[in-house]
Amino acid sequence: MGSLMDAPDVLKRIAAYKADEVEDLKSKTTIEALRADAALLSKPRGFEAAILAATGPALICEVKKASPSKGIIREDFDPEAIAKAYETGGATCLSVLTDGPGFQGSNAIFAQVRAATTLPLLRKDFMLDPIQIVESAAMGADCVLIIMAMIDDATGKALIDEANALGLDALIETHDEDELARAIKLGGTLLGINNRDLRTFDTSLDTFTRLAPLAPNGCTLIAESGIFTREDIKRLAGDGAQGYLIGESLMRQDDVAGATRALLVT
Ligand SMILES: O=C(O)c1ccccc1NCC(=O)[C@H](O)[C@H](O)COP(=O)(O)O
């Protein structure tokens, strides 16, 4: 028998429990209260700016214990140690999973990482409602992920507007021509192309190669998923990538700092 997180339809299942989580959040607080909490924090660190300023490949290294497609990725999961190792290894930014059911992430893990590093942080979760964007700002996130496959255009606009109002960057994730066209129409400039099809879990770098030429000049292109080697990065750079979101291949290493550094060697 398949698990709750098996493809296909994993996104539908995630959307269902995420809608419950949003209702739970709204029962405990208000968007205004979260906005006030966010206003007490220092300004977000520029996530996209850090990627554009990187002198070598801009690695966005992911802190994730598990995923629906791979199950448990790292048993000895110490978010603080991993964040420090990524920073020592030369990461430009970090991505932190906060989704519980699919990734064994949490807001507490995000807080641990935030306390351990000064690198700009992406809160990686499934955004369906503007209150989650404000919650992310109140947690000290610098960037939020918006997955086009999970939302309609009206929701996308509301999420992007909220991120802009709070000074957060928004990484708009796409996987096919239609999602990319919708993201561009919504004014997204930090565009993720996910090599993993979240409906089937099939992963191929050819997705980035196919879609990157369709993005307008001036966008910052992030290649996501399935990146394992320096050769992968060289190939994706040749196809126009300016940043690389890498999770599994680094999370499985004993020497996380060394493995991160090795991806930066030219
Ligand atoms: O990876 C999954 O199983 C997954 C399932 C459902 C929604 C999202 C999912 N993954 C998010 C990602 O794409 C990755 O965490 C991220 O891009 C890093 O990928 P990787 O380097 O392959 O771990």
PDBQT file of the ligand as one rigid body, heavy atoms in Angstrom, charges set to zero:
ROOT
HETATM    1  O1  LIG A 301      11.204  16.377  -3.191  1.00  0.00    +0.000 OA
HETATM    2  C1  LIG A 301      10.031  15.972  -3.033  1.00  0.00    +0.000 C 
HETATM    3  O2  LIG A 301       9.757  14.796  -2.806  1.00  0.00    +0.000 OA
HETATM    4  C2  LIG A 301       8.907  16.954  -3.092  1.00  0.00    +0.000 A 
HETATM    5  C3  LIG A 301       7.600  16.491  -3.075  1.00  0.00    +0.000 A 
HETATM    6  C4  LIG A 301       6.533  17.385  -3.108  1.00  0.00    +0.000 A 
HETATM    7  C5  LIG A 301       6.769  18.735  -3.148  1.00  0.00    +0.000 A 
HETATM    8  C6  LIG A 301       8.080  19.225  -3.158  1.00  0.00    +0.000 A 
HETATM    9  C7  LIG A 301       9.134  18.333  -3.137  1.00  0.00    +0.000 A 
HETATM   10  N1  LIG A 301      10.445  18.743  -3.126  1.00  0.00    +0.000 N 
HETATM   11  C8  LIG A 301      10.859  20.083  -3.083  1.00  0.00    +0.000 C 
HETATM   12  C9  LIG A 301      12.057  20.214  -3.920  1.00  0.00    +0.000 C 
HETATM   13  O3  LIG A 301      11.887  20.297  -5.095  1.00  0.00    +0.000 OA
HETATM   14  C10 LIG A 301      13.418  20.060  -3.314  1.00  0.00    +0.000 C 
HETATM   15  O4  LIG A 301      13.385  20.061  -1.914  1.00  0.00    +0.000 OA
HETATM   16  C11 LIG A 301      14.488  21.060  -3.738  1.00  0.00    +0.000 C 
HETATM   17  O5  LIG A 301      14.331  21.578  -5.002  1.00  0.00    +0.000 OA
HETATM   18  C12 LIG A 301      15.874  20.399  -3.611  1.00  0.00    +0.000 C 
HETATM   19  O6  LIG A 301      15.896  19.226  -4.401  1.00  0.00    +0.000 OA
HETATM   20  P1  LIG A 301      17.013  18.091  -4.233  1.00  0.00    +0.000 P 
HETATM   21  O7  LIG A 301      18.351  18.748  -4.406  1.00  0.00    +0.000 OA
HETATM   22  O8  LIG A 301      16.739  17.131  -5.347  1.00  0.00    +0.000 OA
HETATM   23  O9  LIG A 301      16.857  17.509  -2.879  1.00  0.00    +0.000 OA
ENDROOT
TORSDOF 0
